[in-house]
């Protein structure tokens, strides 16, 4: 996930918060990750990132492939079918 800050005084609608996992039996992110960074657990509100994802494996994979540290490739986000459903996720952030 990539986050950014936008400074504006324009009224922007907020989406509905995601409060429960929509993954079901889907494993696309786990299978697509070249670093094997995803952990086979069900996401829940308040879950720590390290329970869901080995961020350091992700970061190492990117550093060795594209030479930058601190960035992630975003393949997991790109293959997520929930991101393709209008109104569930901002596709511009991927």
C-alpha positions as CSV (number, residue, x, y, z in Angstrom):
1,X,0.0,0.0,0.0
2,X,1.3,3.4,-0.8
3,X,-0.1,6.4,1.2
4,X,0.2,10.1,0.3
5,X,-1.0,13.3,1.8
6,X,-3.0,15.8,-0.3
7,X,-3.6,19.3,1.0
8,X,-6.9,20.7,-0.1
9,X,-10.0,22.5,1.1
10,X,-12.2,20.6,-1.3
11,X,-14.9,18.4,0.3
12,X,-14.0,14.8,-0.4
13,X,-16.4,11.9,0.3
14,X,-15.1,9.2,2.6
15,X,-15.5,5.6,1.8
16,X,-17.0,3.0,4.1
17,X,-14.3,1.6,6.5
18,X,-13.4,-2.0,6.1
19,X,-14.0,-3.7,9.4
20,X,-13.7,-7.4,8.5
21,X,-11.7,-9.5,6.1
22,X,-13.1,-10.0,2.6
23,X,-10.4,-12.4,1.6
24,X,-12.3,-15.7,2.1
25,X,-10.2,-18.5,0.6
26,X,-8.4,-16.1,-1.8
27,X,-4.6,-16.5,-1.8
28,X,-3.7,-14.3,-4.8
29,X,-1.5,-12.0,-2.9
30,X,0.4,-14.8,-1.2
31,X,0.9,-16.6,-4.5
32,X,2.0,-13.5,-6.4
33,X,4.5,-12.1,-3.9
34,X,8.0,-12.7,-5.3
35,X,9.5,-12.3,-1.8
36,X,7.1,-14.7,-0.1
37,X,6.4,-11.9,2.4
38,X,2.7,-12.6,2.9
39,X,1.6,-14.7,5.9
40,X,-1.3,-17.1,5.6
41,X,-3.5,-15.5,8.2
42,X,-6.9,-13.8,8.1
43,X,-6.7,-10.0,8.5
44,X,-8.7,-8.4,11.3
45,X,-9.1,-4.8,12.5
46,X,-6.2,-3.7,14.7
47,X,-3.9,-6.5,13.5
48,X,-0.2,-5.6,13.6
49,X,1.5,-5.5,10.2
50,X,4.1,-8.0,11.2
51,X,1.5,-10.6,11.8
52,X,0.1,-10.2,8.3
53,X,3.3,-9.4,6.3
54,X,7.1,-9.9,6.6
55,X,7.8,-6.3,5.5
56,X,11.6,-6.8,5.7
57,X,11.4,-9.7,3.2
58,X,9.4,-7.5,0.9
59,X,11.9,-4.6,1.4
60,X,14.9,-7.0,0.7
61,X,13.3,-8.3,-2.4
62,X,12.9,-4.8,-3.8
63,X,16.4,-3.7,-2.8
64,X,17.9,-6.6,-4.7
65,X,15.6,-6.1,-7.8
66,X,15.3,-2.3,-8.1
67,X,18.0,-1.1,-5.8
68,X,15.9,1.0,-3.5
69,X,15.3,0.5,0.2
70,X,12.0,1.4,1.8
71,X,9.9,0.8,-1.2
72,X,7.6,-2.1,-2.0
73,X,6.6,-3.5,-5.4
74,X,2.9,-3.5,-4.7
75,X,2.2,-6.7,-6.6
76,X,0.1,-8.0,-3.7
77,X,-2.1,-4.9,-3.9
78,X,-2.4,-5.1,-7.7
79,X,-3.6,-8.7,-7.7
80,X,-6.1,-8.2,-4.9
81,X,-9.7,-8.7,-6.3
82,X,-11.1,-6.4,-3.6
83,X,-9.2,-3.5,-5.2
84,X,-11.1,-4.1,-8.4
85,X,-14.6,-3.6,-6.8
86,X,-15.7,0.0,-7.1
87,X,-15.8,1.8,-3.8
88,X,-13.8,-0.7,-1.8
89,X,-10.3,0.7,-2.3
90,X,-8.7,3.7,-4.0
91,X,-7.0,2.2,-7.1
92,X,-4.9,5.5,-7.5
93,X,-3.0,4.5,-4.3
94,X,-1.6,1.3,-5.9
